[in-house]
Amino acid sequence: MWGTATAAYQVEGAVAEDGRGPSIWDTFTHEPGRVIDGTTGDVACDHYHRYADDVALMAELGLTSYRFSIAWPRVVPAGSGAVNHAGLDFYSRLVDALLDRDIEPLATLYHWDLPQPLQDAGGWTNRETALRFAEYAEVVGRALGDRVPTITTFNEPWCSAFLGYSSGVHAPGVTDNASSLAAVHHLNLAHGLGARALRASMPASGRVSITLNLAVVRGVSEGDADAVRHVDGLANRIFTEPVLRGHYPQDLLADLRHITDWSFIHDGDAATCNAPIDVLGVNYYSPTLVAAATPEIRAQADGRWVNDPMSADGPTPFPGTDLAYSMPQAGPYTAMGWRIEPGSLTELLLRVHADYPDVPLMITENGAAFADEPGADGVVHDADRIDYLRGHLSAVHDAIAKGVDVRGYYCWSLMDNFEWAWGFSKRFGIVHVDYADGTRTLKHSARWYRDVIAANGLD
Ligand code: IFM
């Protein structure tokens, strides 16, 4: 499968149209100081109105699949209760447009836009939110399952839990480690309940998945080995173990008992999280470097956070814990300041395959932001993005050659879009978007990707 990916809040706009309710990201972006350039997703790429042209663009690129997310507040505006059929119809039209062009839809149910009324009741710290998610999953499974072969429950629950409830650089902007750990569990539980609801509402051939942003974690020195184990638990195993094996990592539960008593994990929950999936989505951008939280490292930290647009170059607390810090890394970097190291993707895929050999994988996101703008000739010459994509595709190929079952690759992103706390200041697209008038222009990387797809691989 060769695809590109986007997410509802990042591209759709039309936040108050056809009965859509408010989400936590509408609230968050309208609070002063939350988004570095003061922008919001109110209009974004106007994909809600331009979807037909965007699908035509995808066809021009030869994509065989398109990964998008469904906005829960469009479908169930209050988060529970009445279904908004006008909202569902938008996704139905999008899916039909894709199928008309032989592009396989891959839909994600939750890419961070929680209906605001659910947040008002505690959001992901409230167990009830998991039950509401399962109801929403069933609505979508029934409405679209006949035409969408694979439905993903969550995109990067790590971000929802830790950036949303620990560092607070994402909506809802809470800064409390104990809340972030409760959020993790309720997201895992919602995945299990949602996966079950999808099975019940999709045709028997329907495939269910979850997408995790798994990390390759390294220590600054040998003395940081325990911090590496700890962060691996917090970034990876706290999701993969319950979801793929039905239990939480005991070492991590013990590490964090001073932060939470874990009483929100009820008997039988971990088994519920372990609902069978057909494929695991992996999002990957850059490796992670950590150090133990020594007094020296604490003194160097400047109070900023992982993925904080204001972040300085020093250590930042690893979200969810007070035992480890995320450390600055050597370049080369993308415009996000993320280290470029394609070989680490091979390392990650081999590790996931070794730990969970039975689950097929797909790369549901990989890509890079660079400060590219059209040149005098009107073309965006993004050679750095092509290098990044070539390196990472080659890394995926290496993993496949070593026996890893990778079913697809989705470039992030189809087009420049609203990059969360970074607003429109970072461009990840292979298609350039002029935010003043919405014009889409293929970057050089889009033409390059089209050739890769046509050849079914790198030359
Ligand atoms: O834009 C995001 C996306 O929404 C989730 N994964 C990472 C991307 C780049 O930061």
Residues whose N, C-alpha, C, O or C-beta is under 5 A from the ligand:
A	BS01	IFM	A7
